[in-house]
Amino acid sequence: MDDRHIEHLNEGEVVERIGELLAIAIARSGRLLRAPAAHRANVPGTAAYVVDSVALIRDPVERKLAGFLKHAGPCRPSDIAKTLGLARWLVGRKLRRLRAAGICEAVGKTRASHYQLRADYQAN
């Protein structure tokens, strides 16, 4: 492994970078979008059937963004765009629509802001 790109980083920064790269790889693999085995076993119409609230979002890009935020937690729009391979302007537009619908919220101000699913969204 060529470590010239990380030799100037301290141990914490290296671990953080590894985590970022793993999140990118998992997101690109599509494994985040698959339902867990327990949810796949549910049968519609039964008392145990669970509906994933993210699956109810009609727009596929907005559904993908909400699913990503659900699994990854708070993220900056630039990180979301890079991880999902989407244009930054598109991510910004879709996040504004999700905010207007009450699905996600912005935490912080200016360039340091992060987006996350609203805590009360999953209860709806």
N, C-alpha and C positions, 0 to 999 in steps of 0.2 A: 504494500500500500504506500502510495506517495503521500507523505505527511507534511510536505512543504507548505500546503495551504492552511494547515492548522497549527504549525509549530509556534506561532506567535500568540496563540490563545491559551488562557489558563484552563485548568481541568474542568471547571464549571461551564465555561463557554464551549468546550469540546463536547461535553455531555449534552448541552442544550442544542448544539448543531446536529449531533447524532439523532436526537429526538425529532428535530425538524425534518431531517432527511427520512426518518422512518415514517413520520406522518405523511409526507409527500408520497412515499412508496405505497403505503396502505391505501391512501385516497385514490391514487391512480390505478391500483389493482381492482377497484370496484368492490372490495370486501366490506366497506363501510355501508354500502347501499343494500346489502343482503340482510334479510330478516334473520334474527337468531332462530335456532332450531325450535325453541319453545314457542315462538310466535308462528312458525310455519305449521306447527302441529295443531294450532287452533282451527276450529271449524266454524265458519259463519253460522249464526243462528243459535249457537250454544252459549251457555252462561259464562264459560271460560274464554270466549273469543275476545281477543284484545285488538283494538284498532290503533295502529301507529298514527298519531296525529299529524306527523310530517307527510304521510302518504295522502292526506286529504288536500294538500296544496295542489292546485290545478296546474300551474305553470311549471314545466319540468326544470328550468334553471333555478327558480325560486325553491322548488322542492329539494334540489340538489344542495343549494346553499343552506337551507334549514337543516337538512340531514347532516351536513358537514359540521355546522355549529353544534348540533345535538351531540355528536360524537367527539369533536375536537375541543369544544368549550370556546371561551372568548378568543377571538382572532382579529387581527387587523385586516382591512379589506385587501391590502396589497398581498398579504400572505395567503388569503383565500384565493385570490386570482391566480397567484403563482402555483399553488397546490392543485387547484382544479383545472388549470390550463385555460382560464377564461380571461377575456379582456378586462382590464381594471375598470373601464367606464361601464361595462355591462354589470360587473359585480356591484359597483356603486349604485347604479340605477335599481337593480333588483333588491339590494339591501334597503334602500329608501322605501320601496314598495312594501317590503316585509315589516319595516318599522311603522309605516302608515296603517298596516293591517293589525298591528299590535302583536306580531309574532316574535319580533326581536327588538332589541334596544341597543343604543349606543352608550358605551361607558367611557367617560372621559371626553376631552375636547381636543380639537385641532388634530394634528397628525398622530398623536399618541392614542387616539380613540380606538376602542375595540368594539366589536359587535358580539352579542350573545343572545341566545334565546331567552325570552322573558321567563322568569321563574313560574309565573302563574299560567303560562301558555299551555304547559303539559296537562294542567288540571281541567282545561276546557273540554 
